[in-house]
Amino acid sequence: MLKLWGRVNSVNVKKVLWMLEEVGAPYERAEAGMEHGVVDTPDYRAMNPNGRVPTIEDGGFVLWESNSILRYLAMKHGSALYPADPAARASADRWMDWQFSTLGPAERNLFWGLVRTPADKRDMASVMAAMKAAGACWTMLDAHIAKHGGPYIDGATMTIADIVLGCYARRWFGEEVRVEGMPVLPALAAWYATLGERPGFRRWVAPRLT
Ligand SMILES: N[C@@H](CCC(=O)N[C@@H](CS)C(=O)NCC(=O)O)C(=O)O
């Protein structure tokens, strides 16, 4: 049976947990990361020399990097969430790369500043800068969704890019991350509401951010 290492409050682990729900694959999960440790042990480092979560092991095959894990699970289970059409697949890949290269770095201090830093220790200038940078990213995606008509990022068909960005959108729309001046983004909000109907989102992404 597939084994997943990672704590459930990690955005990158949430992607994998949601995906496992989508493909209906049986799995077992071991706690790893932050207060759970494990990631610095020799055994874990032998699997994942980055010492990060998530990592999976499936029939002797070890894989890390959350977005790669989603691609692997989709291919292994023949899921339509990773489209066969080259243009549709490349577009999903593009949004997943954009999450790592652009959105993730932009929004990091918004989440960390408001959710993982006590109120009296917050650097609000850095939080507000991250809100502006993340807001610019989400405004771009809002325009893209509006142009393609939704309900998903690239139109009628949900892909693994919706899972990846949906996990991050939880850190934008959540009540835990409200600050003044966040742009109102109707197409993005409608997309996020559509994702909220997926059981995998409800189980792993909707719970309170910690
Ligand atoms: N690009 C990697 C990033 C992995 C990563 O940075 N994971 C974070 C959690 S979201 C982590 O391992 N943090 C340290 C820890 O939990 O101990 C991926 O997507 O898998």
The ligand as an ORCA input file, in Angstrom:
! r2SCAN-3c Opt
* xyz 0 1
  N       8.675     21.875     -3.153
  C       8.443     20.976     -2.041
  C       8.369     21.824     -0.799
  C       8.302     20.955      0.424
  C       8.219     21.809      1.673
  O       8.803     22.898      1.753
  N       7.486     21.306      2.663
  C       7.362     22.009      3.921
  C       5.936     21.919      4.417
  S       4.770     22.704      3.338
  C       8.280     21.358      4.952
  O       8.715     20.235      4.770
  N       8.577     22.080      6.035
  C       9.435     21.597      7.060
  C       8.777     20.666      8.039
  O       7.559     20.420      7.960
  O       9.486     20.186      8.930
  C       7.139     20.184     -2.280
  O       6.238     20.743     -2.888
  O       7.050     19.032     -1.878
*
